[in-house]
Amino acid sequence: MTRYDIAIIGTGPAGLEAAITAKVRNKNILLLGGKLLSDKVNKAHTIQNYLGLPEVSGEEMQKAFQRHLEQMQIKITEDKVNAVYAMGKYFAIQGHQAMYEADTVILACGMSTAKPFPGELENLGRGVSYCATCDGALYRGRRTVVIGYSRDEEKEADFLSELADEVIYIPMYQEFSPWNNKVKVLQNVTPVGMEKENDHLVLKLQEQSIPTDGIFILRDQVAPSQLVPGLQIENNQVIVDRGCRTNIAGLFACGDITGAPYQYIKAAGEGNVAALSAVNYLADQK
């Protein structure tokens, strides 16, 4: 397995700037995220305070970011990260598609606004999972429920339907249309919590309860408190110093995940700082 110098999680302004700065400093980088970059940036109407790009639309800014990546020959590895584990001298990164290793990690995955369901955190790893492709094999021949927050999650429900005896899919987004006859879809229902009952999980809906063996909650982002064990968090934001260093050696954070102000220019600046701190950390280790 390739061990990268720096793994960067997130393809918004903070993550992209971190990747560019690290590449300029001749580091072997892994940039994890979506190839469409930031949906938040793309949908912005007009951005007025980004240096050198006055009155720029989000779409135009997104294209400028993509051109910069292409010129720097920086590739994006499309994957969603479930967890980052500090292994001593390196980090293990669990994605939906694969495992990765890096000497340092920069968290630039934005602010997670989703609140966990009652019973979600208590049963995480005990029937509740954030990745069907990672844990699906544990539910071969069993009954499962998938709560999906975007159309991207339908692929994981597809995968799970090849293993599990039954897959119930609950879409939490609009413009949904059934796509797989092996997947039972429950539309217009609202999950309100989950709990253990006699060695089984029960998903509580406003209208009914569903007994199941496993519940997969597939959001765009994992809360920082669940992403990295031992990471210091305050008000759902990662605590960093002026060098974007977290309480875990070799782990850095930048952008919206570190708190206000939620500005693109601030995120990019922190991405630059985080990358330089990671470069200096690597030099100190040698």
C-alpha positions as CSV (number, residue, x, y, z in Angstrom):
1,M,0.0,0.0,0.0
2,T,1.3,3.5,-0.9
3,R,2.0,5.7,2.1
4,Y,1.5,9.3,1.3
5,D,3.3,12.2,2.9
6,I,0.1,14.2,3.3
7,A,-3.5,13.1,2.9
8,I,-6.0,15.9,2.5
9,I,-9.7,15.2,3.1
10,G,-12.0,17.6,1.4
11,T,-12.2,19.4,-2.0
12,G,-13.5,22.8,-1.0
13,P,-11.3,25.9,-1.0
14,A,-9.4,24.8,2.2
15,G,-8.6,21.3,0.9
16,L,-7.6,22.5,-2.6
17,E,-5.3,25.2,-1.3
18,A,-3.7,22.7,1.1
19,A,-3.2,20.3,-1.9
20,I,-1.6,23.0,-4.1
21,T,0.7,24.2,-1.3
22,A,1.8,20.7,-0.5
23,K,2.4,19.9,-4.2
24,V,4.5,23.1,-4.5
25,R,6.6,21.8,-1.6
26,N,7.1,18.6,-3.5
27,K,5.1,16.3,-1.2
28,N,3.4,13.0,-2.3
29,I,-0.2,13.9,-1.6
30,L,-3.6,12.2,-1.5
31,L,-6.6,14.4,-2.1
32,L,-9.8,12.7,-1.1
33,G,-13.2,14.1,-2.0
34,G,-15.6,14.7,-4.9
35,K,-14.4,15.6,-8.4
36,L,-17.2,18.2,-8.7
37,L,-15.4,20.0,-5.8
38,S,-17.6,22.1,-3.5
39,D,-21.4,22.1,-4.0
40,K,-21.5,25.1,-1.6
41,V,-19.1,27.1,-3.8
42,N,-20.8,26.1,-7.1
43,K,-24.2,27.3,-5.9
44,A,-22.9,30.7,-4.6
45,H,-24.5,33.6,-6.6
46,T,-21.8,36.2,-6.2
47,I,-18.6,36.3,-4.2
48,Q,-17.2,39.7,-3.6
49,N,-14.3,39.3,-1.1
50,Y,-12.0,36.8,-2.7
51,L,-8.7,38.5,-3.6
52,G,-8.2,38.8,-7.3
53,L,-11.6,37.5,-8.3
54,P,-14.1,40.5,-7.7
55,E,-17.8,39.9,-8.4
56,V,-17.1,36.2,-9.3
57,S,-19.9,33.7,-9.4
58,G,-19.6,30.4,-7.6
59,E,-19.6,28.5,-10.9
60,E,-16.8,30.7,-12.3
61,M,-14.7,30.3,-9.1
62,Q,-15.2,26.5,-9.3
63,K,-13.9,26.5,-12.9
64,A,-10.9,28.5,-11.8
65,F,-10.2,26.0,-9.0
66,Q,-10.4,23.1,-11.5
67,R,-8.1,24.8,-14.0
68,H,-5.5,25.3,-11.2
69,L,-5.7,21.6,-10.2
70,E,-5.2,20.6,-13.8
71,Q,-2.2,22.9,-14.3
72,M,-0.6,21.5,-11.1
73,Q,-1.5,17.9,-12.2
74,I,-3.3,17.3,-8.9
75,K,-5.7,14.3,-9.1
76,I,-8.7,13.8,-6.9
77,T,-9.4,10.4,-5.4
78,E,-13.2,10.1,-5.3
79,D,-14.1,8.6,-2.0
80,K,-15.9,9.4,1.3
81,V,-14.0,9.0,4.5
82,N,-15.6,7.3,7.5
83,A,-12.8,7.4,10.0
84,V,-9.2,8.4,10.5
85,Y,-7.0,6.4,13.0
86,A,-3.7,7.6,14.5
87,M,-1.5,4.6,14.3
88,G,1.6,6.1,16.0
89,K,3.9,7.0,13.1
90,Y,1.2,7.2,10.5
91,F,-2.5,7.5,10.0
92,A,-4.9,4.9,8.6
93,I,-7.8,6.4,6.6
94,Q,-11.0,4.3,6.1
95,G,-12.9,5.3,3.0
96,H,-16.0,3.8,1.4
97,Q,-13.9,2.3,-1.4
98,A,-10.5,1.6,0.2
99,M,-8.1,2.0,3.0
100,Y,-5.3,4.6,2.8
101,E,-2.2,5.5,4.7
102,A,-0.4,8.8,5.2
103,D,2.3,10.2,7.5
104,T,0.1,13.3,8.1
105,V,-3.6,14.2,7.5
106,I,-5.3,17.5,6.9
107,L,-9.0,17.7,7.7
108,A,-10.7,20.1,5.3
109,C,-14.1,18.4,5.0
110,G,-16.3,21.3,6.0
111,M,-18.8,21.8,8.8
112,S,-21.2,19.0,9.6
113,T,-24.6,20.3,10.6
114,A,-26.3,17.0,10.9
115,K,-27.4,16.1,14.4
116,P,-27.2,12.4,15.3
117,F,-30.4,10.5,15.8
118,P,-31.3,9.5,19.4
119,G,-29.5,6.1,19.9
120,E,-27.2,6.6,16.9
121,L,-23.9,7.1,18.7
122,E,-24.8,4.6,21.5
123,N,-25.2,1.9,18.8
124,L,-22.4,2.9,16.5
125,G,-20.4,-0.3,15.8
126,R,-23.2,-2.3,17.4
127,G,-25.5,-2.4,14.4
128,V,-25.2,1.2,13.3
129,S,-22.7,1.9,10.5
130,Y,-21.7,4.8,8.2
131,C,-20.5,2.7,5.3
132,A,-22.3,-0.2,3.6
133,T,-19.4,-1.2,1.4
134,C,-17.2,-1.4,4.5
135,D,-19.5,-3.4,6.8
136,G,-21.9,-5.0,4.4
137,A,-20.3,-8.4,4.6
138,L,-21.3,-8.6,8.2
139,Y,-25.0,-8.6,7.2
140,R,-25.0,-11.3,4.7
141,G,-28.4,-13.0,4.7
142,R,-29.8,-10.5,7.2
143,R,-32.2,-7.6,7.3
144,T,-30.9,-4.0,6.9
145,V,-32.0,-0.4,6.6
146,V,-30.2,2.3,4.7
147,I,-30.9,6.0,5.4
148,G,-29.5,7.9,2.4
149,Y,-29.1,11.7,2.2
150,S,-28.2,11.9,-1.6
151,R,-28.5,9.9,-4.8
152,D,-24.9,8.9,-4.4
153,E,-25.9,6.6,-1.5
154,E,-28.1,4.5,-3.9
155,K,-24.9,2.7,-5.1
156,E,-24.2,1.5,-1.5
157,A,-27.8,0.2,-1.2
158,D,-27.2,-1.6,-4.5
159,F,-24.1,-3.2,-3.1
160,L,-25.8,-4.2,0.1
161,S,-28.7,-5.8,-1.8
162,E,-26.3,-8.3,-3.2
163,L,-25.4,-9.5,0.4
164,A,-28.3,-8.9,2.7
165,D,-31.5,-10.8,2.7
166,E,-33.5,-7.6,2.7
167,V,-32.6,-3.9,2.2
168,I,-35.0,-1.1,3.1
169,Y,-34.0,2.2,1.7
170,I,-35.2,5.5,3.2
171,P,-34.4,8.5,0.9
172,M,-33.9,11.8,2.8
173,Y,-33.9,13.9,-0.3
174,Q,-36.2,15.1,-3.0
175,E,-36.6,13.9,-6.6
176,F,-36.3,10.3,-5.8
177,S,-37.3,7.5,-8.2
178,P,-37.0,3.7,-7.5
179,W,-34.1,2.1,-9.3
180,N,-33.6,-1.4,-7.9
181,N,-36.3,-4.1,-7.5
182,K,-34.3,-5.8,-4.8
183,V,-34.4,-2.7,-2.6
184,K,-37.6,-1.9,-0.8
185,V,-38.1,1.9,-0.6
186,L,-40.0,3.8,2.1
187,Q,-40.7,7.3,1.0
188,N,-42.1,10.2,3.0
189,V,-41.2,8.7,6.4
190,T,-39.2,10.4,9.1
191,P,-36.6,8.5,11.3
192,V,-36.7,9.7,14.9
193,G,-34.3,7.3,16.6
194,M,-33.0,3.8,17.1
195,E,-32.6,1.4,20.0
196,K,-31.6,-2.1,20.9
197,E,-34.4,-4.6,21.7
198,N,-33.6,-8.2,22.4
199,D,-30.4,-8.3,20.4
200,H,-31.9,-6.5,17.4
201,L,-32.0,-2.9,16.4
202,V,-35.3,-1.1,16.0
203,L,-35.5,2.0,13.8
204,K,-38.2,4.3,15.1
205,L,-40.2,6.3,12.5
206,Q,-42.8,8.8,13.3
207,E,-45.4,6.4,11.8
208,Q,-44.0,3.0,12.7
209,S,-41.1,0.9,14.0
210,I,-38.8,-1.4,11.9
211,P,-36.9,-4.2,13.5
212,T,-33.6,-4.8,11.7
213,D,-30.1,-6.3,12.1
214,G,-28.3,-3.2,10.9
215,I,-28.9,0.5,10.1
216,F,-26.6,2.3,7.6
217,I,-26.7,6.1,7.9
218,L,-25.1,7.5,4.8
219,R,-24.6,11.3,5.1
220,D,-22.3,13.5,3.0
221,Q,-20.2,14.1,6.1
222,V,-19.3,12.4,9.3
223,A,-19.3,14.6,12.4
224,P,-15.7,15.5,13.5
225,S,-16.3,13.8,16.9
226,Q,-16.9,10.5,15.1
227,L,-14.3,11.0,12.3
228,V,-11.1,10.9,14.4
229,P,-11.1,9.1,17.8
230,G,-9.6,11.3,20.5
231,L,-9.9,14.6,18.5
232,Q,-10.6,17.6,20.6
233,I,-13.9,19.2,19.7
234,E,-15.8,22.2,21.0
235,N,-19.3,23.1,19.7
236,N,-18.9,20.6,16.9
237,Q,-15.8,22.4,15.7
238,V,-12.2,21.1,15.7
239,I,-9.9,23.0,18.1
240,V,-6.7,24.1,16.3
241,D,-3.8,26.6,17.1
242,R,-2.6,29.3,14.7
243,G,-0.7,26.6,12.8
244,C,-3.9,24.6,12.2
245,R,-2.5,21.9,14.5
246,T,-5.0,19.7,16.4
247,N,-4.3,17.9,19.7
248,I,-3.1,14.9,17.7
249,A,0.4,15.1,16.4
250,G,0.5,15.0,12.6
251,L,-3.2,15.9,12.3
252,F,-4.2,19.3,11.0
253,A,-7.6,21.0,10.3
254,C,-8.6,24.0,8.2
255,G,-11.6,25.7,6.8
256,D,-15.2,25.6,8.0
257,I,-14.5,22.5,10.2
258,T,-12.5,24.9,12.5
259,G,-15.4,27.4,12.9
260,A,-16.3,30.9,11.9
261,P,-15.9,33.0,9.8
262,Y,-17.3,30.7,7.1
263,Q,-15.6,32.5,4.2
264,Y,-13.9,31.0,1.2
265,I,-10.9,33.3,1.5
266,K,-10.4,32.3,5.1
267,A,-10.7,28.6,4.3
268,A,-8.1,28.9,1.5
269,G,-5.8,30.8,3.8
270,E,-6.1,28.1,6.5
271,G,-5.5,25.5,3.9
272,N,-2.2,27.1,3.0
273,V,-1.2,27.3,6.7
274,A,-2.2,23.7,7.4
275,A,-0.1,22.4,4.5
276,L,3.0,24.4,5.6
277,S,2.5,23.1,9.1
278,A,2.3,19.5,7.8
279,V,5.5,20.0,5.7
280,N,7.3,21.3,8.7
281,Y,6.1,18.4,10.8
282,L,7.4,15.9,8.3
283,A,10.8,17.7,8.3
284,D,10.9,17.6,12.1
285,Q,10.2,13.8,12.0
286,K,13.2,13.2,9.8
